[in-house]
Amino acid sequence: MFVRAISIKSVGSPDLLQVEEFPTPIPSHNPGEQILIQVEMAGINFFDIYQRRGERPMNFPGILGVEGIGIILESSIPLQNFKVGDRVGWTGGAKSYAQFLTLDEDQLIPLPANIAPEKLLPLLLQGLTAHFLATSSHVASSKTTALVTAASGGVGSVLIQLLRRAGARVIPVTSTPAKVEKLQQLGFEHSCTYAEIMEQVKVLTKGLGVNVVYDSVGKDTFSQTIELVGRRGDMVLYGAASGPVEPINPLTLTRNSIYLSRPTLSDFISTFAEKKERINDLVSAQLSGDLELPPLQLFTFEEAAKAHRLLESGMAGGKLAFTTG
């Protein structure tokens, strides 16, 4: 039996993404191959673009995709926290742009059975990342003033809502006046464009700087946003949409005694209990109305290049995913 997947043979442009057929994976006792899952949806993320561009390691030829939702079909080992037939998510798997894949149990995220996959997928990589940023990288509260770049994007749109739920004053930054207006209509009155960051922070903090910057843009914004962190504040760099940041001299951090971190999700969902706690909190926020997200933008495998271009352009405005049918 063969399954369809999106393959790429070398580093390069979105046009290199091609739909091909591969033998159906078989669960084994090898690491990463113990549980067979039928993929319902595969998330499309900047990490996939980083790999396609050669900025993150992967073996070529290969299949992109680290995130998805699917159904457990078979396991080569006894399962501890799941059973065959369960709907599960994952954010650190490989080869997710496929109809089937194999994973290990410690890679799986428990999902509520009564919530549709379309509602849950944005809560995985983007939602869980935003959750640990708002609750662990910096513990947001009513005393927090937070600046968030790419605030209209996948993680950013969740993060600003979780920060608001915690009582923080949020300064969302986005690329166009139209996006600023949309954010303001959603109640984020301090939204601004990148050209307006300096003045906005100066006015709102009386020149003292913000308590935390969450920067996922990287190269194009880092040198500017780090200057906006106030005394003993946090500079949280969690992405590189415009490219990796140049090496930084630690002495730079002595200005205002800044704490610089480059966190990754895997270290904040390392146990089953933490995964369950974070995903349940996100679902609760969604059900209560504290977290509202736009509908998924769905693509077929044949539209892979189109989907990558849209995400890379910064104009997606929400979560993108492949349907695998």
LINRA-V473662 format. One record per pair of residues at least 24 apart in sequence whose C-alpha atoms are under 8 Angstrom apart, sorted by sequence separation. I is the first residue (numbers start at 1). J is the second residue. D is the distance in whole Angstrom. If there is no record, write none. Layout:
BEGIN
<<I & J & D> <I & J & D>>
END
This chain:
BEGIN
<<43 & 67 & 5> <66 & 90 & 7> <67 & 91 & 4> <87 & 111 & 6> <142 & 166 & 7> <143 & 167 & 8> <144 & 168 & 5> <145 & 169 & 5> <146 & 170 & 5> <147 & 171 & 5> <148 & 172 & 5> <149 & 173 & 5> <150 & 174 & 5> <173 & 197 & 7> <212 & 236 & 7> <213 & 237 & 8> <214 & 238 & 7> <215 & 239 & 7> <216 & 240 & 6> <217 & 241 & 5> <218 & 242 & 6> <219 & 243 & 5> <231 & 255 & 8> <232 & 256 & 6> <233 & 257 & 7> <234 & 258 & 6> <235 & 259 & 6> <236 & 260 & 6> <237 & 261 & 6> <238 & 262 & 6> <294 & 318 & 6> <295 & 319 & 8> <296 & 320 & 6> <297 & 321 & 6> <298 & 322 & 6> <299 & 323 & 6> <300 & 324 & 7> <42 & 67 & 6> <43 & 68 & 5> <66 & 91 & 6> <67 & 92 & 6> <130 & 155 & 6> <134 & 159 & 7> <141 & 166 & 5> <142 & 167 & 4> <143 & 168 & 6> <144 & 169 & 6> <145 & 170 & 6> <146 & 171 & 6> <147 & 172 & 6> <148 & 173 & 6> <149 & 174 & 6> <150 & 175 & 7> <216 & 241 & 6> <217 & 242 & 6> <218 & 243 & 6> <219 & 244 & 5> <231 & 256 & 4> <232 & 257 & 5> <233 & 258 & 5> <234 & 259 & 5> <235 & 260 & 5> <236 & 261 & 5> <237 & 262 & 5> <238 & 263 & 6> <293 & 318 & 8> <294 & 319 & 8> <296 & 321 & 7> <298 & 323 & 6> <42 & 68 & 4> <66 & 92 & 5> <67 & 93 & 6> <79 & 105 & 7> <87 & 113 & 7> <129 & 155 & 7> <130 & 156 & 7> <133 & 159 & 8> <140 & 166 & 6> <141 & 167 & 5> <142 & 168 & 5> <143 & 169 & 8> <145 & 171 & 8> <147 & 173 & 7> <217 & 243 & 8> <218 & 244 & 6> <219 & 245 & 4> <230 & 256 & 6> <231 & 257 & 6> <232 & 258 & 5> <233 & 259 & 6> <234 & 260 & 6> <235 & 261 & 6> <236 & 262 & 6> <237 & 263 & 7> <238 & 264 & 7> <41 & 68 & 5> <42 & 69 & 7> <66 & 93 & 5> <67 & 94 & 8> <86 & 113 & 8> <140 & 167 & 8> <141 & 168 & 5> <142 & 169 & 7> <152 & 179 & 7> <201 & 228 & 7> <218 & 245 & 6> <219 & 246 & 7> <229 & 256 & 8> <231 & 258 & 7> <232 & 259 & 7> <234 & 261 & 8> <236 & 263 & 8> <40 & 68 & 7> <41 & 69 & 5> <65 & 93 & 7> <66 & 94 & 5> <68 & 96 & 6> <82 & 110 & 8> <126 & 154 & 6> <127 & 155 & 6> <130 & 158 & 6> <131 & 159 & 7> <134 & 162 & 7> <140 & 168 & 6> <230 & 258 & 8> <39 & 68 & 7> <40 & 69 & 6> <41 & 70 & 7> <65 & 94 & 6> <66 & 95 & 7> <67 & 96 & 6> <126 & 155 & 5> <130 & 159 & 5> <134 & 163 & 6> <229 & 258 & 7> <39 & 69 & 6> <40 & 70 & 5> <64 & 94 & 7> <65 & 95 & 5> <66 & 96 & 6> <171 & 201 & 8> <198 & 228 & 7> <39 & 70 & 4> <40 & 71 & 7> <63 & 94 & 8> <64 & 95 & 5> <65 & 96 & 4> <127 & 158 & 6> <131 & 162 & 7> <152 & 183 & 8> <38 & 70 & 5> <39 & 71 & 7> <63 & 95 & 5> <64 & 96 & 6> <65 & 97 & 5> <89 & 121 & 8> <122 & 154 & 8> <126 & 158 & 7> <127 & 159 & 8> <130 & 162 & 8> <37 & 70 & 6> <38 & 71 & 5> <62 & 95 & 8> <63 & 96 & 7> <64 & 97 & 6> <91 & 124 & 7> <37 & 71 & 5> <38 & 72 & 7> <63 & 97 & 6> <90 & 124 & 7> <91 & 125 & 5> <37 & 72 & 5> <38 & 73 & 7> <63 & 98 & 8> <89 & 124 & 7> <36 & 72 & 6> <37 & 73 & 5> <35 & 72 & 7> <36 & 73 & 6> <37 & 74 & 7> <14 & 52 & 8> <35 & 73 & 8> <36 & 74 & 5> <13 & 52 & 7> <35 & 74 & 6> <36 & 75 & 6> <11 & 51 & 8> <12 & 52 & 6> <13 & 53 & 7> <35 & 75 & 4> <11 & 52 & 5> <12 & 53 & 6> <34 & 75 & 6> <35 & 76 & 6> <10 & 52 & 8> <11 & 53 & 5> <12 & 54 & 8> <34 & 76 & 5> <35 & 77 & 8> <11 & 54 & 6> <34 & 77 & 7> <8 & 52 & 8> <27 & 74 & 7> <29 & 76 & 6> <27 & 75 & 6> <28 & 76 & 6> <29 & 77 & 7> <69 & 117 & 7> <27 & 76 & 6> <10 & 60 & 6> <9 & 60 & 5> <10 & 61 & 6> <8 & 60 & 7> <9 & 61 & 4> <69 & 121 & 7> <8 & 61 & 6> <9 & 62 & 6> <43 & 96 & 8> <68 & 121 & 7> <7 & 61 & 7> <8 & 62 & 6> <42 & 96 & 6> <7 & 62 & 6> <8 & 63 & 6> <42 & 97 & 6> <7 & 63 & 5> <8 & 64 & 8> <42 & 98 & 8> <6 & 63 & 6> <7 & 64 & 7> <39 & 96 & 8> <67 & 124 & 8> <5 & 63 & 7> <6 & 64 & 7> <67 & 125 & 7> <39 & 98 & 7> <40 & 99 & 7> <39 & 99 & 5> <38 & 99 & 6> <39 & 100 & 5> <38 & 100 & 5> <39 & 101 & 7> <37 & 100 & 6> <38 & 101 & 7> <147 & 210 & 7> <36 & 100 & 7> <37 & 101 & 6> <146 & 210 & 6> <36 & 101 & 6> <37 & 102 & 6> <145 & 210 & 5> <146 & 211 & 6> <147 & 212 & 6> <148 & 213 & 6> <149 & 214 & 6> <150 & 215 & 8> <36 & 102 & 5> <37 & 103 & 8> <144 & 210 & 8> <145 & 211 & 5> <146 & 212 & 5> <147 & 213 & 5> <148 & 214 & 5> <149 & 215 & 5> <150 & 216 & 7> <35 & 102 & 5> <36 & 103 & 7> <144 & 211 & 6> <145 & 212 & 7> <146 & 213 & 6> <147 & 214 & 6> <148 & 215 & 6> <149 & 216 & 6> <150 & 217 & 7> <34 & 102 & 6> <35 & 103 & 5> <144 & 212 & 8> <146 & 214 & 7> <149 & 217 & 7> <33 & 102 & 5> <34 & 103 & 6> <35 & 104 & 6> <32 & 102 & 6> <33 & 103 & 5> <34 & 104 & 5> <35 & 105 & 7> <32 & 103 & 5> <33 & 104 & 6> <34 & 105 & 8> <241 & 312 & 8> <31 & 103 & 8> <32 & 104 & 5> <31 & 104 & 7> <138 & 212 & 7> <25 & 100 & 7> <27 & 102 & 6> <24 & 100 & 7> <25 & 101 & 6> <26 & 102 & 7> <41 & 117 & 8> <25 & 102 & 7> <43 & 121 & 7> <41 & 121 & 8> <6 & 97 & 6> <5 & 97 & 6> <6 & 98 & 6> <5 & 98 & 4> <4 & 98 & 6> <5 & 99 & 6> <3 & 98 & 7> <4 & 99 & 6> <3 & 99 & 6> <138 & 234 & 7> <3 & 100 & 7> <137 & 236 & 7> <137 & 261 & 8> <165 & 290 & 7> <137 & 263 & 7> <162 & 290 & 8> <161 & 290 & 7> <162 & 291 & 7> <161 & 291 & 6> <132 & 265 & 8> <158 & 291 & 7> <129 & 264 & 8> <158 & 293 & 7> <129 & 265 & 6> <132 & 268 & 7> <157 & 293 & 8> <128 & 265 & 7> <125 & 265 & 8> <131 & 278 & 7> <128 & 278 & 7> <128 & 279 & 7> <131 & 282 & 8> <128 & 282 & 8> <124 & 279 & 8> <127 & 282 & 7> <123 & 279 & 7> <123 & 282 & 7> <123 & 283 & 8> <153 & 314 & 7> <157 & 318 & 8> <109 & 272 & 7> <120 & 283 & 8> <153 & 316 & 7> <154 & 317 & 7> <153 & 317 & 5> <154 & 318 & 5> <106 & 271 & 8> <110 & 275 & 7> <111 & 276 & 8> <152 & 317 & 6> <153 & 318 & 6> <154 & 319 & 6> <106 & 272 & 7> <109 & 275 & 6> <110 & 276 & 6> <152 & 318 & 7> <153 & 319 & 8> <109 & 276 & 7> <111 & 279 & 7> <110 & 279 & 8> <122 & 293 & 8> <92 & 266 & 7> <122 & 296 & 8> <119 & 295 & 8> <118 & 295 & 8> <118 & 296 & 7> <46 & 241 & 7> <122 & 319 & 6> <97 & 301 & 8> <97 & 322 & 7> <99 & 324 & 5> <98 & 324 & 7> <99 & 325 & 7> <97 & 324 & 8> <49 & 308 & 7> <44 & 307 & 8> <49 & 312 & 7> <44 & 308 & 8> <46 & 311 & 7> <45 & 311 & 8> <46 & 312 & 7> <44 & 319 & 8> <45 & 320 & 8> <43 & 319 & 8> <44 & 320 & 5> <43 & 320 & 6> <44 & 321 & 5> <43 & 321 & 4> <44 & 322 & 7> <42 & 321 & 5> <43 & 322 & 6> <41 & 321 & 6> <42 & 322 & 5> <41 & 322 & 6> <42 & 323 & 7> <19 & 301 & 6> <41 & 323 & 5> <42 & 324 & 7> <19 & 302 & 6> <40 & 323 & 7> <41 & 324 & 6> <18 & 302 & 8> <40 & 324 & 6> <39 & 324 & 7> <40 & 325 & 8> <18 & 304 & 8> <17 & 304 & 6> <17 & 305 & 6> <16 & 305 & 8> <14 & 304 & 7> <15 & 305 & 6> <14 & 305 & 5> <14 & 306 & 8> <14 & 308 & 6> <6 & 301 & 6> <14 & 309 & 7> <5 & 301 & 7> <6 & 304 & 8>>
END
